[in-house]
């Protein structure tokens, strides 16, 4: 299948950018011909091109190419794809409930099938008169994001993985001091790297949100969902199914942590959390499993466009 994959920006190593890269690689591994369109180039486009992907910022230059389907992130690109490819089936995946780019295009009929990364996002799509949408969760390559060593029996190393943690970091720092954890690191504000899995695997517990949570679960780490939206607490086999409904954003429970309350959460750390989280990631967040689901969505969009 020849797939046009789009993301409004591929400049930095952040959520939708790394999701797009991961998806492009997985779709190609499954035997598809994948080409990528964006409006902003940078470190991610450079990596894609270095790995042999064709990338453009000018969709009009590709109008002579016969694509089977467009997998679109962001409403700006949905409009551009429909303008340049009037008959091409479009599958639209929204990554969040609030950002303007994640809302559906004003003319919702230009899209043939709507997906959201969580129940919360699908609920947002419904408020825009989209009667049917499907959950397609954040997924990662579980062979790349995999544990290289087990986490410690006692909590020794904590890493905050966030590009906008701000004042929350001080709460984490003081909570760690309170319970005797001396090794605390922050990754994400100005030191995001491609091999983030290496840094994740050096910690027992990761504090993050969204895609960072899924990456850390896949690496077999204990995970606490906490960031600028608030907190959802520790990922456990019991809590996971509620927290995932809001894409591990901190919005499910929106706990306002202070030092004491966060310290109590950190004390609930257990070595078994790593194995549980790895199992959950393999079951629900494997990119290779997701590609099979996506191909079904692509075929449904193709059939709808034909009819």
Secondary structure, DSSP 8 states (H G I E B T S, - for coil): -EEEEE-SB-SSSSHHHHHHHHHHHHHHHTT-EEEEE-SB-SHHHHHHHHTT-EEES-GGGGTTS--SEEEE-SHHHHHHHHHH-TT--EEEEE--SSSGGGS--SSGGG-SEEEESSHHHHHHHHTTT---EEE----B-TTTS--SS---SS--EEEEE-SS-TTHHHHHHHHHHHHT--EEEEESSS---TTHHHHHTT-SEEEE-THHHHHHHHTT-EEEEEETTEEEEE--TTTHHHHGGGTTSSTTT-B---HHHHHHHHHT--THHHHHHHHHHHHH-BHHHHHHHHHHHHHHHHHHHH-
